[in-house]
Amino acid sequence: MKRRKFLKKSLQTVPVLWTTPSILSSCKKEETSITKTVIVVGAGIAGLAAAQRLKNKGFTVSLLEAQEKVGGRLRSNRSLGIAFDEGASWIHGITKNPITDLAEQAGMKSFHTEDSSRKSYDVGGIVRSAATYDQIEDEFYDMLDTLMKKGNASQSFQTVFNAQYPTQAKDRLWKFFLSTYLTFDTGDLDKLSSLLYNEGEEFKGIEKIATNGYDTIANHLARGLNVQLNQRVTKIDYTGNKVQVTHNGQTSSADYVILTVPLGVLKKGVIQFAPNLPAAKLNAIQKIGMSCVNKFLLTWPTAFWDDVQYLSYTPETADKFNYFVNVNKFHPSSNALMTFAYAAYGRQTETMTDSEIKEAIMAHLKDMYGNSIPNPNPSNLLRTKWSSNENAYGAYSFTAIGTEMRHFEDLAEPLDDKLFFAGEHTEVDYFSTAHGAYLSGLREANNIIDLQ
Ligand SMILES: Cc1cc2nc3c(=O)[nH]c(=O)nc-3n(C[C@H](O)[C@H](O)[C@H](O)COP(=O)(O)OP(=O)(O)OC[C@H]3O[C@@H](n4cnc5c(N)ncnc54)[C@H](O)[C@@H]3O)c2cc1C
């Protein structure tokens, strides 16, 4: 499955990126005369990229990170002996994608997930023909290319789609495509803009999934940086010459601050600003949406499923465990499947017990493969709860009803040349992705460098 695959049909522009051959080594101590200090709030990929670039330019940089480790939404759980990426898994389009080079420098291994290696099941365990699947997939892409012409600023994608395609709205395969090709990439369809649902650029090339953990990149970028962990920032005061940052009851100050906390954290208002953020920024924080995507990894003593990369199942309930990544393809001894829950159902899973989750997933797998599955009880379950996670309050940003593309630029706008903003939600071309977050960190580092 390819996130943002539908954009392939649109005109693509691939901008020239300002990445360096190696952010860690290329510009070591280029300038030693800089005496300015920078605090970066948040040690996700945006914050780490910004900090590395500034440190290499001679700035004195420290990072304040609320969690016990760096990486943010690049978070890998290795408790089962393989890396389960709780946040980003894929390099979306490897050609000219800055993550491709970064992954190589960091030692992040990856595997080409072949989109065409797939099998689709309808309820009752009926295998769908590849021809049917391919035909509806084409019709789905055509719909995505044209629906925006019927869209408007005040209606959701779902409202417009249901009016234009009433038959398809009830069709299980169409519901599957809406869920895995659109909701997964964006957000709740009843909140998604009917005008801007396909905004954002994409890179060409194959999709690759990280196999030894996406956090390999974060750990690589963190090398040599002064990262203070378990430091939750609660206030940023940018009234004086120096910016004051309150964290864990103490205050630190710097000439510049780069704030990279996720949009969900900004929406919750857990960080107080003095003076208050300007109206344009507050408006953008409110208007841009924050999605929910939860991921689940299950293991069994033996693999009982088809030897393909992707399995799909098309239940009536939207966004519910309808898509399985066959982890055995890149971890042959693991007997693991990864599945997903999105939007409203994704948030619902966060209130469910592990037993309830396993039961709901097994109901789908039993319908696909019959009751004869050996060892139907999964040996292990790993799961995420991104919407209630206090370090993110959601998965990534999306164009909700009322969003305008300038809102992403409003989020990026620096204040008084002292307080700077980075993170995936500030990157108008590549929001919602790891590469977007990375580029945003470099962008803000460059903005500070340009002030010298
Ligand atoms: C489920 C899921 C799947 C995804 N899949 C992909 C994918 O396959 N490919 C892809 O390219 N992208 C994917 N993404 C998106 C990608 O992971 C993010 O866009 C990117 O990692 C965001 O980086 P960031 O630095 O902007 O934010 P973050 O990584 O969230 O970093 C922000 C940091 O701020 C910290 N923080 C929060 N509050 C405070 C506070 N008050 N004080 C101090 N620190 C604080 C957080 O702990 C965090 O470390 C996925 C994301 C999710 C959640």
The ligand as an ORCA input file, in Angstrom:
! r2SCAN-3c Opt
* xyz 0 1
  C       1.136      6.054     13.302
  C       2.020      6.918     12.456
  C       2.470      6.448     11.239
  C       3.292      7.237     10.433
  N       3.789      6.726      9.279
  C       4.679      7.439      8.556
  C       5.381      6.834      7.493
  O       5.220      5.638      7.234
  N       6.246      7.617      6.783
  C       6.463      8.938      7.074
  O       7.230      9.606      6.365
  N       5.844      9.522      8.130
  C       4.979      8.790      8.888
  N       4.416      9.337      9.999
  C       4.650     10.760     10.293
  C       6.013     11.018     10.967
  O       6.258     10.061     11.956
  C       5.972     12.406     11.603
  O       5.553     13.359     10.642
  C       7.331     12.855     12.138
  O       7.982     11.845     12.850
  C       7.094     14.075     13.021
  O       8.325     14.566     13.491
  P       8.335     15.921     14.340
  O       9.734     16.149     14.728
  O       7.592     16.967     13.610
  O       7.433     15.600     15.618
  P       7.676     14.548     16.786
  O       8.443     13.391     16.286
  O       6.358     14.283     17.398
  O       8.630     15.345     17.795
  C       8.110     16.266     18.702
  C       8.758     16.005     20.069
  O       8.226     16.944     21.007
  C       8.125     16.289     22.265
  N       7.218     17.038     23.114
  C       5.856     17.089     23.081
  N       5.401     17.934     24.016
  C       6.490     18.440     24.644
  C       6.675     19.383     25.701
  N       5.642     19.999     26.292
  N       7.937     19.647     26.124
  C       9.020     19.055     25.547
  N       8.893     18.156     24.538
  C       7.648     17.871     24.087
  C       7.615     14.912     21.891
  O       7.834     13.980     22.932
  C       8.424     14.616     20.620
  O       9.610     13.916     20.922
  C       3.645      8.545     10.855
  C       3.214      9.013     12.099
  C       2.416      8.203     12.892
  C       2.007      8.700     14.259
*
